[in-house]
Amino acid sequence: MVIADPGQELVRIVARSGDDPSPADAAAALLLRRRFGVSLPPPFVRLAEGGAPPPVRAAEPIDVPALGAVRWRSTSRGYRGMVPDEVLASETPSPPLGWWRDQVTGAARPGAGHAVMVAGGRGSVVALCWLGPTQPWGHEVRRPTETSDDVDLGEVARFGVDPLAWGHGIGRALLAAAEARLVALGFGHAVLWVMEANVAAQAFWEACGWRPDGGRQTVHAGRGVQVCEVRYRRALGPGRSSFWSGR
């Protein structure tokens, strides 16, 4: 079998597998791992029942297909009822795998100002996060009054936990690592954007100490659909609990 794009092939397998893959899909995913050395996402990797949470680490190039797959699974499940089903059903990762590849490669360069982090041992990815300087992700419609804090303002973005990993504390561990990494990169404050309709996500951020700061923006969700996002902010500082394991 000729596989021109192993990353897109993995996303296709994940999209049709749900949480309970068939033996054929499980075999296809393992074939991709053997032939291309790629990391695998759920449902082809499972959390240990009652075990320690997976480690948080810097993403590697072998993780790129799994990054796209976990992002697809987390948004297609987490945005249900907030974004039209036809948009969520698309098997094209957003952002595309090429974007993830560029970000992972760039983060490995000396002096990089951003990082891509994952939860999962080497060869597996169950959660992901991009962090770095603030980015113009959408069309901003309202920005709060700027303060002196904004000169050292970082951002947590593309944050996603696979649905099979929800409720295990993995999101909190990944976020703690992201905050620690932002401090290491020289940022004293950070922001993130969350869909205005996503009440569950807002509750998670607030439980982790983030608060809305009045910022709002509209972003394209695909197929001409736009959604509104609100901005959350948090002061960062030394001495916080860190799950960052380095490279």
For each residue, the residues with C-beta under 8 A, 3 or more apart:
1:
2:
3: 6 9 32 35 36
4:
5: 8 9
6: 3 9 10 32 35 36 38 65
7: 10 11 38 64 65 68 97
8: 5 11 12 93 97
9: 3 5 6 12 13 28 32
10: 6 7 13 14 29 32 38 40 41 65 66 68 69
11: 7 8 14 15 65 68 69 72 91 92 93 97
12: 8 9 15 16 91
13: 9 10 16 17 21 25 28 29 32
14: 10 11 17 29 41 43 44 69 72 73
15: 11 12 72 91
16: 12 13 25
17: 13 14 20 21 22 25 43 44
18: 21 43
19: 42 43 163 164
20: 17 43
21: 13 17 18 25 26 29 43 44
22: 17 25 26
23: 26 27
24: 27 28
25: 13 16 17 21 22 28 29
26: 21 22 23 29 30 44
27: 23 24 30 31
28: 9 13 24 25 31 32
29: 10 13 14 21 25 26 32 33 40 44
30: 26 27 33 34 40 44
31: 27 28 34 35
32: 3 6 9 10 13 28 29 35 36 38 40 65
33: 29 30 36 37 38 39 40 123
34: 30 31
35: 3 6 31 32
36: 3 6 32 33
37: 33 62
38: 6 7 10 32 33 62 63 64 65 66
39: 33 60 62 63 65 66 120 122 123 124 125
40: 10 29 30 32 33 44 45 66 123 124 125
41: 10 14 44 45 66 69 70 73 124 125 126 162
42: 19 45 46 70 73 126 162 163 164 165
43: 14 17 18 19 20 21 46 164
44: 14 17 21 26 29 30 40 41
45: 40 41 42 120 124 125 126
46: 42 43 164
47: 51 54 126 164 165 168
48: 51 52
49:
50:
51: 47 48
52: 48
53: 119 168 169 170 173
54: 47 119 120 121 124 126 170
55: 119 120 121 245
56: 117 118 119 173 174 177 243 244 245
57: 117 118 120 122 245 246 247
58: 107 108 115 116 117 118 246 247
59: 63 64 67 104 107 116 117 118 125 128
60: 39 63 104 122
61: 64 101 104 105
62: 37 38 39 123
63: 38 39 59 60 66 67 104 118 125
64: 7 38 59 61 67 68 97 100 101 104
65: 6 7 10 11 32 38 39 68 69 97
66: 10 38 39 40 41 63 69 70 118 120 124 125
67: 59 63 64 70 71 97 100 104 116 118 125 128
68: 7 10 11 64 65 71 72 93 96 97 100
69: 10 11 14 41 65 66 72 73 93 125
70: 41 42 66 67 73 74 125 126 127 128 160 161 162
71: 67 68 74 75 93 94 95 128 158 160
72: 11 14 15 68 69 75 76 91 93 94
73: 14 41 42 69 70 76 77 162 163
74: 70 71 77 78 160 161 162 163
75: 71 72 78 79 83 88 94 160
76: 72 73 79 80 88 89
77: 73 74 80 163
78: 74 75 160 163 198 200 201
79: 75 76 82 83 88 195 198 221
80: 76 77 83 85 88
81:
82: 79 195 197 198 227
83: 75 79 80 87 88 221 222 225 227
84: 87 88 223 225
85: 80 88 89
86: 89 90 223
87: 83 84 90 221 222 223 225
88: 75 76 79 80 83 84 85
89: 76 85 86
90: 86 87 94 222 223
91: 11 12 15 72
92: 11 96
93: 8 11 68 69 71 72 96 97 100
94: 71 72 75 90 222
95: 71 99 100 158
96: 68 92 93 99 100
97: 7 8 11 64 65 67 68 93 100 101
98: 101 102
99: 95 96 102 103
100: 64 67 68 93 95 96 97 103 104 116
101: 61 64 97 98 104 105
102: 98 99 105 106
103: 99 100 106 107 114 116 130
104: 59 60 61 63 64 67 100 101 107 108 116
105: 61 101 102 108 109
106: 102 103 109 112 114
107: 58 59 103 104 112 114 115 116
108: 58 104 105 112 247
109: 105 106 112
110:
111:
112: 106 107 108 109 115
113: 132 133 185
114: 103 106 107 130 131 132 133 185
115: 58 107 112 130 131 132 178 181 185
116: 58 59 67 100 103 104 107 128 129 130
117: 56 57 58 59 128 129 131 174 177 178 181 244
118: 56 57 58 59 63 66 67 125 126 127 128 129 174
119: 53 54 55 56 125 126 127 128 161 165 170 173 174
120: 39 45 54 55 57 66 123 124 125 126 127
121: 54 55 124
122: 39 57 60
123: 33 39 40 62 120
124: 39 40 41 45 54 66 120 121
125: 39 40 41 45 59 63 66 67 69 70 118 119 120 128
126: 41 42 45 47 54 70 118 119 120 161 162 164 165 170
127: 70 118 119 120 160 161 162 165 170 171 174
128: 59 67 70 71 116 117 118 119 125 158 159 160 174
129: 116 117 118 156 157 158 159 160 174 175 177 178
130: 103 114 115 116 156 157 158 159
131: 114 115 117 154 155 156 157 178 181 182 185 190
132: 113 114 115 135 154 155 185
133: 113 114 153 154 155
134: 153 154 155 191
135: 132 155 157
136: 140
137: 157 193 217 219
138: 193 217 218 219 220 229
139: 217 218 219
140: 136 143 215 216 217
141: 216 217 218
142: 214 215 216 217
143: 140 146 215
144: 213 214 215 231
145:
146: 143 150
147: 150
148: 151
149: 152 153 188 189 235
150: 146 147 153 189
151: 148
152: 149 186 187 188 189
153: 133 134 149 150 187 189 190 191
154: 131 132 133 134 182 185 187 189 190 191 236
155: 131 132 133 134 135 190 191 192
156: 129 130 131 159 175 178 179 182 190 191 192
157: 129 130 131 135 137 192 193
158: 71 95 128 129 130
159: 128 129 130 156 171 174 175 178 192
160: 70 71 74 75 78 127 128 129
161: 70 74 119 126 127 165 166 170 171 174
162: 41 42 70 73 74 126 127 165 166
163: 19 42 73 74 77 78 166
164: 19 42 43 46 47 126
165: 42 47 119 126 127 161 162 168 170
166: 161 162 163 171
167:
168: 47 53 165
169: 53 172 173
170: 53 54 119 126 127 161 165 173 174
171: 127 159 161 166 174 175 204
172: 169 175 176 208
173: 53 56 119 169 170 176 177 243
174: 56 117 118 119 127 128 129 159 161 170 171 177 178 243
175: 129 156 159 171 172 178 179 208
176: 172 173 179 180 240 241 242 243
177: 56 117 129 173 174 180 181 242 243 244 245
178: 115 117 129 131 156 159 174 175 181 182
179: 156 175 176 182 183 190 234 236 240
180: 176 177 183 184 240 241 242 243 244
181: 115 117 131 177 178 184 185 244
182: 131 154 156 178 179 185 187 190 236
183: 179 180 186 187 188 236 237 238 240
184: 180 181 244
185: 113 114 115 131 132 154 181 182
186: 152 183
187: 152 153 154 182 183 190 236
188: 149 152 183 235 236 237
189: 149 150 152 153 154 233 234 235 236
190: 131 153 154 155 156 179 182 187 233 234 236
191: 134 153 154 155 156 213 215 231 232 233 234
192: 155 156 157 159 205 210 231 232
193: 137 138 157 215 217 219 229 230 231 232
194: 198 201 202 205 229 230 232
195: 79 82 198 201 227 228 229
196: 216 227 228 229 230
197: 82 227 228
198: 78 79 82 194 195 201 202
199: 202 203
200: 78 203 204
201: 78 194 195 198 204 205
202: 194 198 199 205 206 212 230 232
203: 199 200 206 207
204: 171 200 201 207 208
205: 192 194 201 202 208 210 232
206: 202 203 209 210 211 232
207: 203 204
208: 172 175 204 205
209: 206 234
210: 192 205 206 232 233 234
211: 206 232 233 234
212: 202 215 230 231 232 233
213: 144 191 231 232 233
214: 142 144 231
215: 140 142 143 144 191 193 212 230 231
216: 140 141 142 196 228 229 230 231
217: 137 138 139 140 141 142 193 228 229 231
218: 138 139 141 226 227 228 229
219: 137 138 139 193 226 227 229
220: 138 224 225 226
221: 79 83 87 225 226 227
222: 83 87 90 94 225
223: 84 86 87 90
224: 220
225: 83 84 87 220 221 222
226: 218 219 220 221
227: 82 83 195 196 197 218 219 221
228: 195 196 197 216 217 218
229: 138 193 194 195 196 216 217 218 219
230: 193 194 196 202 212 215 216
231: 144 191 192 193 212 213 214 215 216 217
232: 191 192 193 194 202 205 206 210 211 212 213
233: 189 190 191 210 211 212 213
234: 179 189 190 191 209 210 211
235: 149 188 189
236: 154 179 182 183 187 188 189 190 240
237: 183 188 240
238: 183
239:
240: 176 179 180 183 236 237
241: 176 180
242: 176 177 180
243: 56 173 174 176 177 180
244: 56 117 177 180 181 184
245: 55 56 57 177
246: 57 58
247: 57 58 108
